[in-house]
Structure formats: structure tokens, C-alpha cells
Amino acid sequence: MIPIQIAYFTGLRLGEVCGLTWQDINLEEQYLTVRRSIRYNGARHKTEIGPTKRKKVRIVDFGDTLTEMLPS
């Protein structure tokens, strides 16, 4: 359920949510850093980790509601 909640409250793409690690989430300052995305390559039949769609690292703020849902 946590990935769905993160996607809902931040607007991240599914692949970006799947690419998050706990090191990317700052609960104290309520932001997360989107560095990578995970996508399925159907031609090669494998999952690949790569940059985000626009190939940029970005910071996404989130509020108290999501902070309370995430384990600390």
C-alpha cells in the first residue's frame, strides 16, 4: 500500500515510485528525491533501472498526511 500512497500524494509515475529507496525519502523535512525510474523492457523481457523520463533529479515535497502513513 505504501507505493500507492506515495504515488497518490506526490503525483509520481509508477516507475518513479518503484525506483525510490528509503534514502530518497526525508521524513523530517517532508520531501523525496526522485533519481531513477524502473521500467519493463518487453523486447528484452527484463526490468531496467534508469534515469527518470526527463533524465533529471528532482525534489518533490509532501505533507503531513503522507508523513504519518510512512514508517519512521
PDB file of N, CA, C and O in Angstrom:
ATOM      1  N   MET A   1       0.801  -1.206   0.000  1.00  0.00           N
ATOM      2  CA  MET A   1       0.000   0.000   0.000  1.00  0.00           C
ATOM      3  C   MET A   1       0.847   1.276   0.000  1.00  0.00           C
ATOM      4  O   MET A   1       0.413   2.306  -0.515  1.00  0.00           O
ATOM      5  N   ILE A   2       2.040   1.212   0.570  1.00  0.00           N
ATOM      6  CA  ILE A   2       2.866   2.421   0.652  1.00  0.00           C
ATOM      7  C   ILE A   2       3.176   2.998  -0.731  1.00  0.00           C
ATOM      8  O   ILE A   2       3.051   4.210  -0.905  1.00  0.00           O
ATOM      9  N   PRO A   3       3.576   2.192  -1.729  1.00  0.00           N
ATOM     10  CA  PRO A   3       3.839   2.786  -3.046  1.00  0.00           C
ATOM     11  C   PRO A   3       2.624   3.501  -3.637  1.00  0.00           C
ATOM     12  O   PRO A   3       2.769   4.548  -4.268  1.00  0.00           O
ATOM     13  N   ILE A   4       1.446   2.950  -3.440  1.00  0.00           N
ATOM     14  CA  ILE A   4       0.231   3.588  -3.956  1.00  0.00           C
ATOM     15  C   ILE A   4      -0.007   4.921  -3.252  1.00  0.00           C
ATOM     16  O   ILE A   4      -0.383   5.905  -3.891  1.00  0.00           O
ATOM     17  N   GLN A   5       0.208   4.954  -1.951  1.00  0.00           N
ATOM     18  CA  GLN A   5       0.031   6.194  -1.194  1.00  0.00           C
ATOM     19  C   GLN A   5       1.040   7.249  -1.632  1.00  0.00           C
ATOM     20  O   GLN A   5       0.692   8.422  -1.773  1.00  0.00           O
ATOM     21  N   ILE A   6       2.280   6.841  -1.845  1.00  0.00           N
ATOM     22  CA  ILE A   6       3.300   7.788  -2.310  1.00  0.00           C
ATOM     23  C   ILE A   6       2.895   8.357  -3.666  1.00  0.00           C
ATOM     24  O   ILE A   6       2.966   9.569  -3.873  1.00  0.00           O
ATOM     25  N   ALA A   7       2.473   7.499  -4.590  1.00  0.00           N
ATOM     26  CA  ALA A   7       2.057   7.963  -5.918  1.00  0.00           C
ATOM     27  C   ALA A   7       0.873   8.920  -5.816  1.00  0.00           C
ATOM     28  O   ALA A   7       0.843   9.949  -6.491  1.00  0.00           O
ATOM     29  N   TYR A   8      -0.090   8.586  -4.984  1.00  0.00           N
ATOM     30  CA  TYR A   8      -1.293   9.413  -4.845  1.00  0.00           C
ATOM     31  C   TYR A   8      -0.974  10.797  -4.281  1.00  0.00           C
ATOM     32  O   TYR A   8      -1.457  11.805  -4.796  1.00  0.00           O
ATOM     33  N   PHE A   9      -0.172  10.846  -3.237  1.00  0.00           N
ATOM     34  CA  PHE A   9       0.077  12.118  -2.555  1.00  0.00           C
ATOM     35  C   PHE A   9       1.183  12.961  -3.192  1.00  0.00           C
ATOM     36  O   PHE A   9       1.322  14.138  -2.860  1.00  0.00           O
ATOM     37  N   THR A  10       1.974  12.377  -4.106  1.00  0.00           N
ATOM     38  CA  THR A  10       3.057  13.142  -4.729  1.00  0.00           C
ATOM     39  C   THR A  10       2.895  13.327  -6.231  1.00  0.00           C
ATOM     40  O   THR A  10       3.516  14.216  -6.812  1.00  0.00           O
ATOM     41  N   GLY A  11       2.072  12.504  -6.867  1.00  0.00           N
ATOM     42  CA  GLY A  11       1.904  12.594  -8.313  1.00  0.00           C
ATOM     43  C   GLY A  11       3.020  11.942  -9.109  1.00  0.00           C
ATOM     44  O   GLY A  11       3.138  12.183 -10.310  1.00  0.00           O
ATOM     45  N   LEU A  12       3.843  11.122  -8.465  1.00  0.00           N
ATOM     46  CA  LEU A  12       4.925  10.445  -9.176  1.00  0.00           C
ATOM     47  C   LEU A  12       4.381   9.380 -10.113  1.00  0.00           C
ATOM     48  O   LEU A  12       3.307   8.823  -9.886  1.00  0.00           O
ATOM     49  N   ARG A  13       5.134   9.105 -11.165  1.00  0.00           N
ATOM     50  CA  ARG A  13       4.809   7.999 -12.063  1.00  0.00           C
ATOM     51  C   ARG A  13       5.109   6.685 -11.342  1.00  0.00           C
ATOM     52  O   ARG A  13       5.925   6.650 -10.421  1.00  0.00           O
ATOM     53  N   LEU A  14       4.452   5.613 -11.760  1.00  0.00           N
ATOM     54  CA  LEU A  14       4.628   4.316 -11.113  1.00  0.00           C
ATOM     55  C   LEU A  14       6.088   3.866 -11.130  1.00  0.00           C
ATOM     56  O   LEU A  14       6.595   3.380 -10.119  1.00  0.00           O
ATOM     57  N   GLY A  15       6.763   4.022 -12.261  1.00  0.00           N
ATOM     58  CA  GLY A  15       8.167   3.631 -12.363  1.00  0.00           C
ATOM     59  C   GLY A  15       9.064   4.431 -11.432  1.00  0.00           C
ATOM     60  O   GLY A  15      10.054   3.909 -10.918  1.00  0.00           O
ATOM     61  N   GLU A  16       8.720   5.704 -11.211  1.00  0.00           N
ATOM     62  CA  GLU A  16       9.497   6.545 -10.298  1.00  0.00           C
ATOM     63  C   GLU A  16       9.303   6.094  -8.856  1.00  0.00           C
ATOM     64  O   GLU A  16      10.254   6.063  -8.075  1.00  0.00           O
ATOM     65  N   VAL A  17       8.065   5.743  -8.504  1.00  0.00           N
ATOM     66  CA  VAL A  17       7.803   5.247  -7.150  1.00  0.00           C
ATOM     67  C   VAL A  17       8.580   3.953  -6.927  1.00  0.00           C
ATOM     68  O   VAL A  17       9.180   3.762  -5.869  1.00  0.00           O
ATOM     69  N   CYS A  18       8.570   3.070  -7.914  1.00  0.00           N
ATOM     70  CA  CYS A  18       9.290   1.797  -7.785  1.00  0.00           C
ATOM     71  C   CYS A  18      10.800   2.005  -7.693  1.00  0.00           C
ATOM     72  O   CYS A  18      11.508   1.167  -7.134  1.00  0.00           O
ATOM     73  N   GLY A  19      11.291   3.104  -8.232  1.00  0.00           N
ATOM     74  CA  GLY A  19      12.717   3.397  -8.184  1.00  0.00           C
ATOM     75  C   GLY A  19      13.185   4.054  -6.897  1.00  0.00           C
ATOM     76  O   GLY A  19      14.386   4.241  -6.706  1.00  0.00           O
ATOM     77  N   LEU A  20      12.261   4.410  -6.005  1.00  0.00           N
ATOM     78  CA  LEU A  20      12.633   5.054  -4.740  1.00  0.00           C
ATOM     79  C   LEU A  20      13.276   4.066  -3.772  1.00  0.00           C
ATOM     80  O   LEU A  20      12.939   2.882  -3.749  1.00  0.00           O
ATOM     81  N   THR A  21      14.202   4.575  -2.981  1.00  0.00           N
ATOM     82  CA  THR A  21      14.743   3.826  -1.847  1.00  0.00           C
ATOM     83  C   THR A  21      14.471   4.660  -0.601  1.00  0.00           C
ATOM     84  O   THR A  21      14.122   5.835  -0.705  1.00  0.00           O
ATOM     85  N   TRP A  22      14.629   4.057   0.579  1.00  0.00           N
ATOM     86  CA  TRP A  22      14.377   4.806   1.815  1.00  0.00           C
ATOM     87  C   TRP A  22      15.342   5.981   1.949  1.00  0.00           C
ATOM     88  O   TRP A  22      15.021   6.961   2.621  1.00  0.00           O
ATOM     89  N   GLN A  23      16.514   5.904   1.325  1.00  0.00           N
ATOM     90  CA  GLN A  23      17.468   7.019   1.373  1.00  0.00           C
ATOM     91  C   GLN A  23      16.955   8.227   0.592  1.00  0.00           C
ATOM     92  O   GLN A  23      17.423   9.346   0.806  1.00  0.00           O
ATOM     93  N   ASP A  24      16.003   8.014  -0.307  1.00  0.00           N
ATOM     94  CA  ASP A  24      15.439   9.107  -1.104  1.00  0.00           C
ATOM     95  C   ASP A  24      14.338   9.867  -0.371  1.00  0.00           C
ATOM     96  O   ASP A  24      13.891  10.914  -0.840  1.00  0.00           O
ATOM     97  N   ILE A  25      13.898   9.349   0.776  1.00  0.00           N
ATOM     98  CA  ILE A  25      12.769   9.944   1.500  1.00  0.00           C
ATOM     99  C   ILE A  25      13.256  10.636   2.763  1.00  0.00           C
ATOM    100  O   ILE A  25      13.869  10.004   3.624  1.00  0.00           O
ATOM    101  N   ASN A  26      12.984  11.935   2.879  1.00  0.00           N
ATOM    102  CA  ASN A  26      13.351  12.704   4.061  1.00  0.00           C
ATOM    103  C   ASN A  26      12.065  13.030   4.818  1.00  0.00           C
ATOM    104  O   ASN A  26      11.333  13.948   4.449  1.00  0.00           O
ATOM    105  N   LEU A  27      11.799  12.271   5.881  1.00  0.00           N
ATOM    106  CA  LEU A  27      10.566  12.459   6.647  1.00  0.00           C
ATOM    107  C   LEU A  27      10.580  13.738   7.470  1.00  0.00           C
ATOM    108  O   LEU A  27       9.539  14.372   7.640  1.00  0.00           O
ATOM    109  N   GLU A  28      11.743  14.126   7.983  1.00  0.00           N
ATOM    110  CA  GLU A  28      11.828  15.323   8.827  1.00  0.00           C
ATOM    111  C   GLU A  28      11.485  16.586   8.053  1.00  0.00           C
ATOM    112  O   GLU A  28      10.742  17.437   8.541  1.00  0.00           O
ATOM    113  N   GLU A  29      12.029  16.706   6.845  1.00  0.00           N
ATOM    114  CA  GLU A  29      11.790  17.908   6.041  1.00  0.00           C
ATOM    115  C   GLU A  29      10.686  17.697   5.004  1.00  0.00           C
ATOM    116  O   GLU A  29      10.377  18.608   4.235  1.00  0.00           O
ATOM    117  N   GLN A  30      10.103  16.528   4.979  1.00  0.00           N
ATOM    118  CA  GLN A  30       8.959  16.177   4.138  1.00  0.00           C
ATOM    119  C   GLN A  30       9.200  16.415   2.645  1.00  0.00           C
ATOM    120  O   GLN A  30       8.478  17.170   1.994  1.00  0.00           O
ATOM    121  N   TYR A  31      10.223  15.758   2.128  1.00  0.00           N
ATOM    122  CA  TYR A  31      10.438  15.762   0.685  1.00  0.00           C
ATOM    123  C   TYR A  31      11.072  14.443   0.282  1.00  0.00           C
ATOM    124  O   TYR A  31      11.646  13.736   1.110  1.00  0.00           O
ATOM    125  N   LEU A  32      10.963  14.122  -0.992  1.00  0.00           N
ATOM    126  CA  LEU A  32      11.670  12.956  -1.507  1.00  0.00           C
ATOM    127  C   LEU A  32      12.425  13.350  -2.757  1.00  0.00           C
ATOM    128  O   LEU A  32      12.058  14.301  -3.448  1.00  0.00           O
ATOM    129  N   THR A  33      13.480  12.612  -3.041  1.00  0.00           N
ATOM    130  CA  THR A  33      14.337  12.882  -4.182  1.00  0.00           C
ATOM    131  C   THR A  33      14.118  11.788  -5.221  1.00  0.00           C
ATOM    132  O   THR A  33      14.326  10.607  -4.946  1.00  0.00           O
ATOM    133  N   VAL A  34      13.698  12.190  -6.409  1.00  0.00           N
ATOM    134  CA  VAL A  34      13.455  11.238  -7.493  1.00  0.00           C
ATOM    135  C   VAL A  34      14.710  11.208  -8.354  1.00  0.00           C
ATOM    136  O   VAL A  34      15.015  12.173  -9.055  1.00  0.00           O
ATOM    137  N   ARG A  35      15.438  10.091  -8.296  1.00  0.00           N
ATOM    138  CA  ARG A  35      16.713   9.957  -9.007  1.00  0.00           C
ATOM    139  C   ARG A  35      16.651   8.960 -10.159  1.00  0.00           C
ATOM    140  O   ARG A  35      17.412   9.068 -11.121  1.00  0.00           O
ATOM    141  N   ARG A  36      15.738   7.982 -10.060  1.00  0.00           N
ATOM    142  CA  ARG A  36      15.721   6.887 -11.017  1.00  0.00           C
ATOM    143  C   ARG A  36      14.296   6.411 -11.253  1.00  0.00           C
ATOM    144  O   ARG A  36      13.370   6.758 -10.520  1.00  0.00           O
ATOM    145  N   SER A  37      14.155   5.618 -12.284  1.00  0.00           N
ATOM    146  CA  SER A  37      12.862   5.032 -12.620  1.00  0.00           C
ATOM    147  C   SER A  37      13.091   3.577 -13.018  1.00  0.00           C
ATOM    148  O   SER A  37      14.143   3.228 -13.554  1.00  0.00           O
ATOM    149  N   ILE A  38      12.112   2.745 -12.755  1.00  0.00           N
ATOM    150  CA  ILE A  38      12.192   1.341 -13.146  1.00  0.00           C
ATOM    151  C   ILE A  38      11.144   1.104 -14.222  1.00  0.00           C
ATOM    152  O   ILE A  38       9.994   1.521 -14.086  1.00  0.00           O
ATOM    153  N   ARG A  39      11.551   0.431 -15.289  1.00  0.00           N
ATOM    154  CA  ARG A  39      10.606   0.135 -16.368  1.00  0.00           C
ATOM    155  C   ARG A  39      10.872  -1.262 -16.923  1.00  0.00           C
ATOM    156  O   ARG A  39      11.981  -1.788 -16.827  1.00  0.00           O
ATOM    157  N   TYR A  40       9.837  -1.842 -17.501  1.00  0.00           N
ATOM    158  CA  TYR A  40       9.937  -3.172 -18.087  1.00  0.00           C
ATOM    159  C   TYR A  40      10.237  -3.041 -19.566  1.00  0.00           C
ATOM    160  O   TYR A  40       9.521  -2.347 -20.287  1.00  0.00           O
ATOM    161  N   ASN A  41      11.287  -3.701 -20.024  1.00  0.00           N
ATOM    162  CA  ASN A  41      11.652  -3.714 -21.435  1.00  0.00           C
ATOM    163  C   ASN A  41      11.090  -5.000 -22.036  1.00  0.00           C
ATOM    164  O   ASN A  41      11.664  -6.073 -21.856  1.00  0.00           O
ATOM    165  N   GLY A  42       9.985  -4.894 -22.738  1.00  0.00           N
ATOM    166  CA  GLY A  42       9.320  -6.067 -23.298  1.00  0.00           C
ATOM    167  C   GLY A  42      10.154  -6.802 -24.331  1.00  0.00           C
ATOM    168  O   GLY A  42      10.070  -8.026 -24.433  1.00  0.00           O
ATOM    169  N   ALA A  43      10.958  -6.077 -25.098  1.00  0.00           N
ATOM    170  CA  ALA A  43      11.781  -6.714 -26.122  1.00  0.00           C
ATOM    171  C   ALA A  43      12.842  -7.617 -25.502  1.00  0.00           C
ATOM    172  O   ALA A  43      13.165  -8.672 -26.049  1.00  0.00           O
ATOM    173  N   ARG A  44      13.373  -7.206 -24.378  1.00  0.00           N
ATOM    174  CA  ARG A  44      14.417  -7.994 -23.704  1.00  0.00           C
ATOM    175  C   ARG A  44      13.867  -8.844 -22.568  1.00  0.00           C
ATOM    176  O   ARG A  44      14.594  -9.632 -21.964  1.00  0.00           O
ATOM    177  N   HIS A  45      12.592  -8.681 -22.282  1.00  0.00           N
ATOM    178  CA  HIS A  45      11.932  -9.427 -21.201  1.00  0.00           C
ATOM    179  C   HIS A  45      12.644  -9.250 -19.865  1.00  0.00           C
ATOM    180  O   HIS A  45      12.873 -10.216 -19.137  1.00  0.00           O
ATOM    181  N   LYS A  46      12.988  -8.011 -19.557  1.00  0.00           N
ATOM    182  CA  LYS A  46      13.612  -7.754 -18.260  1.00  0.00           C
ATOM    183  C   LYS A  46      13.277  -6.350 -17.773  1.00  0.00           C
ATOM    184  O   LYS A  46      12.863  -5.481 -18.541  1.00  0.00           O
ATOM    185  N   THR A  47      13.470  -6.159 -16.482  1.00  0.00           N
ATOM    186  CA  THR A  47      13.238  -4.872 -15.848  1.00  0.00           C
ATOM    187  C   THR A  47      14.540  -4.089 -15.855  1.00  0.00           C
ATOM    188  O   THR A  47      15.603  -4.638 -15.565  1.00  0.00           O
ATOM    189  N   GLU A  48      14.457  -2.809 -16.185  1.00  0.00           N
ATOM    190  CA  GLU A  48      15.644  -1.963 -16.246  1.00  0.00           C
ATOM    191  C   GLU A  48      15.507  -0.779 -15.303  1.00  0.00           C
ATOM    192  O   GLU A  48      14.431  -0.198 -15.170  1.00  0.00           O
ATOM    193  N   ILE A  49      16.601  -0.432 -14.655  1.00  0.00           N
ATOM    194  CA  ILE A  49      16.659   0.753 -13.806  1.00  0.00           C
ATOM    195  C   ILE A  49      17.414   1.816 -14.586  1.00  0.00           C
ATOM    196  O   ILE A  49      18.519   1.574 -15.072  1.00  0.00           O
ATOM    197  N   GLY A  50      16.819   2.987 -14.702  1.00  0.00           N
ATOM    198  CA  GLY A  50      17.458   4.053 -15.453  1.00  0.00           C
ATOM    199  C   GLY A  50      17.035   5.408 -14.937  1.00  0.00           C
ATOM    200  O   GLY A  50      16.393   5.512 -13.892  1.00  0.00           O
ATOM    201  N   PRO A  51      17.393   6.445 -15.667  1.00  0.00           N
ATOM    202  CA  PRO A  51      17.005   7.798 -15.250  1.00  0.00           C
ATOM    203  C   PRO A  51      15.500   8.003 -15.406  1.00  0.00           C
ATOM    204  O   PRO A  51      14.812   7.193 -16.027  1.00  0.00           O
ATOM    205  N   THR A  52      15.011   9.079 -14.844  1.00  0.00           N
ATOM    206  CA  THR A  52      13.596   9.418 -14.985  1.00  0.00           C
ATOM    207  C   THR A  52      13.298   9.784 -16.439  1.00  0.00           C
ATOM    208  O   THR A  52      14.208   9.869 -17.264  1.00  0.00           O
ATOM    209  N   LYS A  53      12.047   9.996 -16.737  1.00  0.00           N
ATOM    210  CA  LYS A  53      11.621  10.279 -18.108  1.00  0.00           C
ATOM    211  C   LYS A  53      12.371  11.466 -18.709  1.00  0.00           C
ATOM    212  O   LYS A  53      12.760  11.430 -19.876  1.00  0.00           O
ATOM    213  N   ARG A  54      12.571  12.509 -17.920  1.00  0.00           N
ATOM    214  CA  ARG A  54      13.266  13.706 -18.420  1.00  0.00           C
ATOM    215  C   ARG A  54      14.746  13.722 -18.049  1.00  0.00           C
ATOM    216  O   ARG A  54      15.443  14.706 -18.296  1.00  0.00           O
ATOM    217  N   LYS A  55      15.220  12.634 -17.457  1.00  0.00           N
ATOM    218  CA  LYS A  55      16.635  12.463 -17.103  1.00  0.00           C
ATOM    219  C   LYS A  55      17.146  13.520 -16.130  1.00  0.00           C
ATOM    220  O   LYS A  55      18.311  13.916 -16.184  1.00  0.00           O
ATOM    221  N   LYS A  56      16.260  13.976 -15.234  1.00  0.00           N
ATOM    222  CA  LYS A  56      16.646  14.969 -14.234  1.00  0.00           C
ATOM    223  C   LYS A  56      16.290  14.474 -12.845  1.00  0.00           C
ATOM    224  O   LYS A  56      15.263  13.826 -12.643  1.00  0.00           O
ATOM    225  N   VAL A  57      17.155  14.789 -11.893  1.00  0.00           N
ATOM    226  CA  VAL A  57      16.845  14.531 -10.488  1.00  0.00           C
ATOM    227  C   VAL A  57      15.941  15.656 -10.026  1.00  0.00           C
ATOM    228  O   VAL A  57      16.195  16.823 -10.323  1.00  0.00           O
ATOM    229  N   ARG A  58      14.876  15.310  -9.294  1.00  0.00           N
ATOM    230  CA  ARG A  58      14.002  16.375  -8.799  1.00  0.00           C
ATOM    231  C   ARG A  58      13.573  16.109  -7.368  1.00  0.00           C
ATOM    232  O   ARG A  58      13.549  14.970  -6.901  1.00  0.00           O
ATOM    233  N   ILE A  59      13.237  17.189  -6.693  1.00  0.00           N
ATOM    234  CA  ILE A  59      12.780  17.151  -5.305  1.00  0.00           C
ATOM    235  C   ILE A  59      11.262  17.330  -5.311  1.00  0.00           C
ATOM    236  O   ILE A  59      10.739  18.234  -5.961  1.00  0.00           O
ATOM    237  N   VAL A  60      10.563  16.463  -4.582  1.00  0.00           N
ATOM    238  CA  VAL A  60       9.100  16.537  -4.503  1.00  0.00           C
ATOM    239  C   VAL A  60       8.708  16.641  -3.039  1.00  0.00           C
ATOM    240  O   VAL A  60       9.046  15.773  -2.234  1.00  0.00           O
ATOM    241  N   ASP A  61       7.996  17.702  -2.700  1.00  0.00           N
ATOM    242  CA  ASP A  61       7.517  17.894  -1.326  1.00  0.00           C
ATOM    243  C   ASP A  61       6.264  17.069  -1.083  1.00  0.00           C
ATOM    244  O   ASP A  61       5.508  16.780  -2.010  1.00  0.00           O
ATOM    245  N   PHE A  62       6.048  16.692   0.179  1.00  0.00           N
ATOM    246  CA  PHE A  62       4.799  16.041   0.564  1.00  0.00           C
ATOM    247  C   PHE A  62       4.395  16.538   1.942  1.00  0.00           C
ATOM    248  O   PHE A  62       5.203  17.119   2.666  1.00  0.00           O
ATOM    249  N   GLY A  63       3.146  16.306   2.297  1.00  0.00           N
ATOM    250  CA  GLY A  63       2.589  16.878   3.522  1.00  0.00           C
ATOM    251  C   GLY A  63       2.515  15.917   4.690  1.00  0.00           C
ATOM    252  O   GLY A  63       3.021  14.796   4.645  1.00  0.00           O
ATOM    253  N   ASP A  64       1.865  16.399   5.738  1.00  0.00           N
ATOM    254  CA  ASP A  64       1.739  15.649   6.985  1.00  0.00           C
ATOM    255  C   ASP A  64       0.992  14.329   6.816  1.00  0.00           C
ATOM    256  O   ASP A  64       1.310  13.346   7.486  1.00  0.00           O
ATOM    257  N   THR A  65       0.006  14.301   5.927  1.00  0.00           N
ATOM    258  CA  THR A  65      -0.789  13.082   5.749  1.00  0.00           C
ATOM    259  C   THR A  65       0.093  11.917   5.319  1.00  0.00           C
ATOM    260  O   THR A  65       0.010  10.835   5.899  1.00  0.00           O
ATOM    261  N   LEU A  66       0.934  12.125   4.311  1.00  0.00           N
ATOM    262  CA  LEU A  66       1.822  11.058   3.855  1.00  0.00           C
ATOM    263  C   LEU A  66       2.878  10.751   4.909  1.00  0.00           C
ATOM    264  O   LEU A  66       3.229   9.588   5.108  1.00  0.00           O
ATOM    265  N   THR A  67       3.383  11.762   5.579  1.00  0.00           N
ATOM    266  CA  THR A  67       4.385  11.552   6.627  1.00  0.00           C
ATOM    267  C   THR A  67       3.854  10.608   7.697  1.00  0.00           C
ATOM    268  O   THR A  67       4.582   9.738   8.174  1.00  0.00           O
ATOM    269  N   GLU A  68       2.602  10.771   8.073  1.00  0.00           N
ATOM    270  CA  GLU A  68       2.000   9.919   9.099  1.00  0.00           C
ATOM    271  C   GLU A  68       1.809   8.484   8.617  1.00  0.00           C
ATOM    272  O   GLU A  68       1.798   7.560   9.430  1.00  0.00           O
ATOM    273  N   MET A  69       1.658   8.284   7.315  1.00  0.00           N
ATOM    274  CA  MET A  69       1.456   6.943   6.758  1.00  0.00           C
ATOM    275  C   MET A  69       2.751   6.158   6.620  1.00  0.00           C
ATOM    276  O   MET A  69       2.748   4.928   6.669  1.00  0.00           O
ATOM    277  N   LEU A  70       3.862   6.873   6.446  1.00  0.00           N
ATOM    278  CA  LEU A  70       5.146   6.208   6.232  1.00  0.00           C
ATOM    279  C   LEU A  70       5.757   5.776   7.559  1.00  0.00           C
ATOM    280  O   LEU A  70       5.666   6.496   8.553  1.00  0.00           O
ATOM    281  N   PRO A  71       6.380   4.596   7.573  1.00  0.00           N
ATOM    282  CA  PRO A  71       7.050   4.173   8.810  1.00  0.00           C
ATOM    283  C   PRO A  71       8.260   5.060   9.088  1.00  0.00           C
ATOM    284  O   PRO A  71       8.984   5.443   8.169  1.00  0.00           O
ATOM    285  N   SER A  72       8.470   5.378  10.353  1.00  0.00           N
ATOM    286  CA  SER A  72       9.606   6.257  10.685  1.00  0.00           C
ATOM    287  C   SER A  72      10.779   5.472  11.212  1.00  0.00           C
ATOM    288  O   SER A  72      11.814   6.053  11.538  1.00  0.00           O
TER     289      SER A  72
END
